[in-house]
Amino acid sequence: MIQYPKSNDVLNTTNRGNPAESGLCTLCRADCKGRCETWLSCMKGRKLLYPRDFGTVTAGSSNTNHIGVSYNNLRIQGYNYGANGLGNGLTNSADDCIFPNVSLETEFGKNVKTKSRIPVMTGALGSTFIAQKYWESFAVGAAIVGFPIVIGENVVGVDKNSILKNGKIVKAPELERRIDVYLRYYDGYGAIIVQMNVEDTRNGVAEYLIEKYGDKVIIELKWGQGAKDIGGEIQVTSLEYAAFLKERGYIVDPDPTKPEVQEAFKSGAIKSFARHSRLGYTDLNNYYEVHKSFMDSIDYLRKLGYKRITLKTGSYGMEALAMAIKFATEAKLDLLTIDGSGGGTGMSPWNMMESWGVPSINLHAKAYEYAQILAANGEEVVDMAFAGGLAREDHIFKALALGAPFTKLVCMGRALMIPGFLGANIEGAIYPDRRERLNGNWDSIPKNIADEFGIVPEEIFAGYFDVQNKIGKDEMKNIPFGAIAVWTLADKLGAGLQQLMAGARKFKISEISRNDLFAANRDTEKETNIKFITDVGDETAKRILSL
């Protein structure tokens, strides 16, 4: 297994736990006091793009040993002439070809285009209590920045206050809360996407949403994710709640209705229960049956009135990947999110997360290959988003380039949750009366934050006044600090991506191509079909030398 460094002296960052390829700790805690790169970016913003202690240091890269196949073993091209994609009256002059003029706007969809100010979206934030606790920060942050956010599966099913009659929803307060929070600040960029799994379909989530929200909501079918090979799960510590979930039709392990389990819980031998969802398509046996079932589902959703429908698939093998791309293209879906192994936001079984499925870079490289086959046959390939352990601006560029021209967004799970945690902790520490409501974990501002940033939000968050400028000074009292942290992180990711794109002479997202990458080792070249560093442009270089 490749080991990633725990600290970066240049950026003055360090990981509390073992770092993954993304740069995040493998176990990311809501109460963490720092200081990985993503955590620190939520306060510093774009300043974290640069080495610390300017004026007293020099800095050089340590990223020269490229071992194995991973996103970190793709490198980004730079060019010494030209400019592509300038718009809005800009010219190819040196005065106009500056990185702040790079447009990060993107869009996806078939008949209805959904716009995003930056090419990112959240992972599915569903029935996990983390998603529920910090939703306000996640949703308001996504809305004011202007990128899509996904409400994951089972939100209605686990909500004690939701009401089902004859197995169908008649009241869904938690689901409505999540949608309404986002829509309050939605300004035409981004989207609210709601996932459905087996239980959600049975409960009538699609029917309920179309009646209440119409085309304000995008509906998403879910095949899987990159963290686990079974349905979603949560953990509960109440016997009563566990019994409620079983009555709702979920798989609960161990079974809270068994007398011996109840006795074990009362004695303290059992302290929690895991609630699981069901596998889909269990009654189908081949490609043709899955195809018919899927297309029937899409037809039904369209008849209900849905104008935008998306699909999320996980890190299954090549057959399932091909089916996802083919079906989504044939059904004219608006987006296909492909989630490779290495991602995850919830409580997936750990050794399953470690050992199942196709790693992100392998899956994404094959997705491009399969999409190319469809395109060569004259088909208009579905727009795609790549997911699975992606967190930094270079990851965004590489994922967009690896799948270009089909990839329109990069889906980020844990990276876009960290600012919600951090902001809630800071706000709860400054305003103790808000701590419980916000699920803040700190009694006071930690010394490392106070010493480096300050003790009030105007000092702590580099993006504070940008948010205030957007939504107005009077409205700032309603903006959770977690949303300000989302904005600040997005500013860092956006500025970093603009710089990488300007160096590649690409001034809008649609100009990014696979030619903007090269492979840092032969193994990565073989798996991705991205040429090795010194092979890229070698023939052209030799022609220049012979002129």
Secondary structure, DSSP 8 states (H G I E B T S, - for coil): -----SEETTTTEE-SS-B-TTSSBSS--TT----SHHHHHHHHGGGGGS-SSTTS------TT---SSSGGGEEE---SS--B---TT--SSTTT-SGGG-B--EEE-SSS-EEESSSEEE-EE-SSHHHHHTHHHHHHHHHHHT--EEE-TTTTTT-TT-EEETTEEEE-HHHHHHHHHHHHH--SSS-EEEEE-HHHHHHTHHHHHHHHHGGGEEEEEE---SS-SS--EEEE--HHHHHHHHHTT-EEES-TTSHHHHHHHHHTS---EEEE---SSTT--SHHHHHHHHHHHHHHHHHHT-S-EEEEE-S--HHHHHHHHHHHHHTT-SEEEEE-BT---S---HHHHHHSS-BHHHHHHHHHHHHHHHHHTT-----EEEESS--SHHHHHHHHHHTTTTEEEEEESGGGTHHHHHHHHHHHHH-HHHHHHHT---SS--HHHHHHT-SSHHHH-TTHHHHHHHH-TGGGGGS-HHHHHHHHHHHHHHHHHHHHHHHTTB-BGGG--GGGEEESSHHHHHHH---BGGGTTHHHHHHHHH-
